[in-house]
Amino acid sequence: MKVSKIAYKPVGLALGAVSGAIAGAAFKEAWKIVEGGGDAPDATDEDRSWKQILLAAAIQGAIFAVVKASVDRSGAVAMRRLTGTWPG
């Protein structure tokens, strides 16, 4: 295993936590726009329709994937700038 890959592990873990927090906040705001306010449904919310549950899951998944990819890529670029090697 490359030294840069090992050195990047703690950075990657920290970035993962940050990206989760960013994505969670972004999803809450996106859901307010989609539904006009209120909390996003959980899969076990009895009073919510299948349409609402699946729409919320799809939006949440898309937001989390985009935020995670953006943060991971930015972290790798920053690591290359600092060390001169790509961490992957």
Disulfide bonds with the S-S distance in Angstrom:
none
